[in-house]
Amino acid sequence: MPHTYVASYHHCIFSTKDRQKLLAKELRPDVSRAMQLIKGGSSHWLRNEKIKKFGWQEGFAAFSVSTSQLSKTIEYIDGQEEHHKKVDFKTEYLEFLKKNNVEYDPRYVFD
């Protein structure tokens, strides 16, 4: 096989520190830059430009997403605000870990 082809998508999950509701709807398009800058750069940018007391939680989870599930995953991310009115972050985070067979110690998932 003379060529290499890769389609690699990841769904990364992290929350604001103490799951504070700091990210107003109008900031979200700007915060989509967060994965480019990864948490450190994005929190620095937010603290300097938008929200003085901003911080991400420690740690994160990341899951690979198959190309066949990409549109469903994007739809889920776009609808998170409504979704999290029904299912809280902690419950869903644990569901993602279990569904993806990630071993974890419940004592250390949320500090």
C-alpha positions in Angstrom: 0.0 0.0 0.0 1.9 3.1 -1.2 -0.2 5.7 0.5 -1.1 6.4 4.1 -4.5 7.9 5.0 -5.6 9.0 8.4 -8.8 10.4 9.8 -8.4 11.0 13.5 -11.0 12.9 15.5 -11.1 13.3 19.3 -13.8 14.4 21.7 -12.0 16.1 24.6 -13.9 16.9 27.7 -13.0 19.3 30.5 -14.9 21.7 32.6 -14.4 25.1 34.2 -12.9 25.0 37.7 -15.6 23.9 40.2 -17.9 23.7 37.1 -18.7 27.4 37.4 -21.0 28.8 34.7 -18.6 31.4 33.4 -18.7 30.9 29.7 -21.5 33.1 28.3 -23.0 32.0 25.0 -21.4 34.9 23.1 -17.9 33.7 24.3 -18.3 30.2 23.1 -17.3 30.7 19.4 -14.1 32.3 20.7 -13.5 29.5 23.2 -13.6 27.0 20.4 -10.0 28.1 20.1 -9.3 26.4 23.4 -8.3 23.1 21.9 -5.7 24.8 19.7 -4.2 26.5 22.7 -5.0 23.7 25.1 -6.0 24.5 28.6 -3.1 26.6 29.7 -3.1 29.0 26.9 -6.8 29.3 26.8 -7.2 30.0 30.5 -4.5 32.6 30.3 -6.3 34.2 27.3 -9.7 34.1 29.1 -8.2 35.6 32.4 -6.5 38.4 30.5 -9.3 39.2 28.0 -12.7 38.1 29.2 -13.1 36.6 32.7 -10.6 37.6 35.4 -11.2 34.6 37.7 -11.3 31.9 35.1 -9.8 28.5 35.4 -10.3 25.0 34.0 -10.6 22.0 36.2 -7.5 19.8 36.6 -7.4 16.9 34.3 -9.5 16.0 31.3 -10.8 13.0 29.3 -10.4 12.4 25.6 -12.1 9.9 23.4 -11.5 8.9 19.8 -14.5 9.4 17.5 -15.0 7.4 14.4 -15.7 9.2 11.2 -19.1 7.6 11.1 -20.0 9.2 14.5 -18.5 12.6 13.8 -21.7 14.4 12.8 -23.5 12.9 15.9 -20.6 14.0 18.1 -20.7 17.6 16.7 -24.5 17.7 17.2 -24.0 16.6 20.8 -21.4 19.3 21.4 -23.5 22.0 19.8 -26.5 20.9 22.0 -24.6 20.7 25.3 -26.2 23.7 26.9 -29.7 22.1 26.6 -28.4 18.6 27.3 -26.8 19.6 30.6 -30.1 21.0 31.8 -31.2 17.3 32.0 -28.0 15.5 32.8 -25.3 17.1 35.0 -21.6 17.2 34.0 -20.4 14.8 36.7 -23.0 12.1 35.9 -22.3 12.3 32.2 -18.5 12.4 32.7 -18.7 9.1 34.6 -20.9 7.7 31.9 -18.3 8.5 29.3 -15.6 6.9 31.3 -17.7 3.7 31.8 -18.9 3.6 28.2 -15.3 3.8 27.0 -14.0 1.2 29.5 -11.7 3.7 31.2 -10.5 2.4 34.6 -10.7 5.1 37.3 -10.7 5.5 41.0 -13.9 7.4 42.0 -12.0 9.1 44.9 -9.9 11.0 42.4 -12.2 11.8 39.5 -13.6 15.1 41.0 -11.6 17.1 43.5 
